[in-house]
Amino acid sequence: QVQFVESGGGLVQAGGSLRLSCTTSGLPFSRYAVGWFRQAPPGKEREFVAAISRSGDISYYGDDVKGRFTISRDDAKSTVDLQMNSLKIEDSAVYYCAGQVTSSAPRLTPTLYDYWGQGTHVVVSA
C-alpha cells in the first residue's frame, strides 16, 4: 500500500522559515509527480501550494506563495521538500503532500492525485 508521509511542520514566527519534507514507500519515488496542498480551517477546500514534475524540471506555485516557497525533489533520497520562507500568519494550515503517476507533469487540482499523506501542521504566529 502506497503511503505518503509529511514531516517538518511546527510553530514559527511570522517572517521565519520552515522546510517540509515528503516521502513515500511503494513504487520508485521517481514515478510520482508530487504536489503540496494546504487546508485551513478543517473542511475548507484544499488549496494548491506547489507541484513538481516527475523529472523535477517543471514546477508550479500558487499565487499566494510565489517568490516565498520553493519545491524541490531528490529521488535518491525519495523526498520532495517545500522550503517556506517569509512566512505569514495566513500560511498557517495543515500541509499535505500528494503523488500521482498518471501524468509526468505537475498538477494543480487535488482530485488528480492518487495518494495523500496525513498532513503536517504549520502555525505561524505574530
C-alpha positions as CSV (number, residue, x, y, z in Angstrom):
1,Q,0.0,0.0,0.0
2,V,1.4,3.4,-1.0
3,Q,1.7,5.9,1.8
4,F,2.9,9.4,1.6
5,V,4.4,10.9,4.8
6,E,5.0,14.6,5.6
7,S,7.3,16.0,8.2
8,G,8.8,19.3,9.2
9,G,5.7,21.2,10.4
10,G,5.7,23.3,13.5
11,L,5.4,26.7,15.1
12,V,7.3,29.6,13.6
13,Q,7.1,33.4,13.9
14,A,5.9,35.5,11.0
15,G,8.9,36.2,8.7
16,G,10.5,32.9,9.6
17,S,11.2,29.8,7.6
18,L,10.2,26.1,7.7
19,R,11.2,23.2,5.5
20,L,8.6,20.5,4.9
21,S,9.6,17.1,3.6
22,C,7.5,14.4,1.9
23,T,8.5,10.8,1.3
24,T,6.8,7.6,0.3
25,S,7.2,3.9,0.2
26,G,6.0,1.6,-2.6
27,L,6.8,2.5,-6.2
28,P,10.1,4.1,-7.0
29,F,9.8,7.7,-6.0
30,S,10.8,8.9,-9.5
31,R,7.4,7.5,-10.7
32,Y,5.5,10.2,-9.0
33,A,4.8,13.8,-9.8
34,V,4.3,15.4,-6.4
35,G,2.2,18.3,-5.1
36,W,1.8,20.2,-1.9
37,F,-1.6,21.4,-0.8
38,R,-2.9,23.1,2.4
39,Q,-6.1,23.3,4.2
40,A,-7.3,25.8,6.8
41,P,-9.6,25.6,8.5
42,P,-10.6,21.9,8.5
43,G,-13.4,21.3,6.0
44,K,-12.3,24.1,3.7
45,E,-11.3,23.1,0.2
46,R,-7.6,22.2,-0.1
47,E,-5.6,25.0,-1.7
48,F,-2.9,24.3,-4.2
49,V,0.6,25.4,-2.9
50,A,3.2,23.9,-5.2
51,A,3.8,20.9,-7.5
52,I,6.8,19.4,-9.3
53,S,7.1,17.2,-12.3
54,R,8.3,13.6,-12.3
55,S,11.6,14.7,-13.7
56,G,11.9,17.8,-11.5
57,D,12.3,20.2,-14.3
58,I,8.9,21.8,-14.1
59,S,7.3,23.3,-11.0
60,Y,4.3,25.4,-10.4
61,Y,3.3,27.6,-7.4
62,G,0.1,29.0,-6.1
63,D,-0.2,32.8,-6.4
64,D,-0.1,33.3,-2.6
65,V,3.3,31.6,-2.2
66,K,5.2,32.6,-5.4
67,G,8.6,34.0,-4.6
68,R,8.5,32.7,-1.0
69,F,8.2,28.9,-1.3
70,T,10.4,26.6,-3.3
71,I,9.6,23.0,-4.1
72,S,12.4,20.5,-4.9
73,R,12.9,16.8,-5.2
74,D,15.8,14.4,-4.5
75,D,14.9,11.0,-5.9
76,A,18.0,9.4,-4.4
77,K,16.6,10.2,-1.0
78,S,13.0,9.7,-2.1
79,T,11.9,13.1,-0.9
80,V,10.2,16.2,-2.1
81,D,10.8,19.3,0.0
82,L,8.9,22.5,0.4
83,Q,11.1,25.4,1.6
84,M,8.9,28.1,3.0
85,N,10.4,31.5,3.6
86,S,9.0,34.8,4.7
87,L,6.1,33.0,6.4
88,K,2.9,34.9,7.0
89,I,0.2,34.3,9.6
90,E,-2.2,33.3,6.7
91,D,0.2,30.5,5.8
92,S,-1.0,28.6,8.9
93,A,-2.6,25.4,7.8
94,V,-2.3,21.7,7.6
95,Y,0.0,20.9,4.7
96,Y,-0.4,17.8,2.7
97,C,1.8,16.2,0.1
98,A,0.3,14.1,-2.7
99,G,1.5,11.9,-5.5
100,Q,0.2,10.9,-8.9
101,V,1.5,8.6,-11.6
102,T,-0.9,9.4,-14.4
103,S,1.0,12.3,-15.7
104,S,4.6,13.3,-15.6
105,A,3.6,16.9,-15.4
106,P,2.8,18.7,-12.1
107,R,-0.9,19.0,-11.4
108,L,-2.7,21.8,-9.6
109,T,-6.0,20.1,-8.9
110,P,-6.3,17.9,-5.8
111,T,-8.7,15.4,-7.4
112,L,-5.9,14.5,-9.9
113,Y,-3.8,13.0,-7.2
114,D,-3.9,9.3,-6.3
115,Y,-2.1,9.2,-3.0
116,W,-2.1,11.5,0.0
117,G,-0.3,11.9,3.3
118,Q,-1.9,12.6,6.7
119,G,-0.7,16.2,6.8
120,T,1.6,18.2,8.9
121,H,0.6,21.3,10.9
122,V,2.2,24.7,10.3
123,V,1.4,27.5,12.7
124,V,2.7,31.0,12.0
125,S,2.4,33.4,14.9
126,A,2.6,37.1,15.1
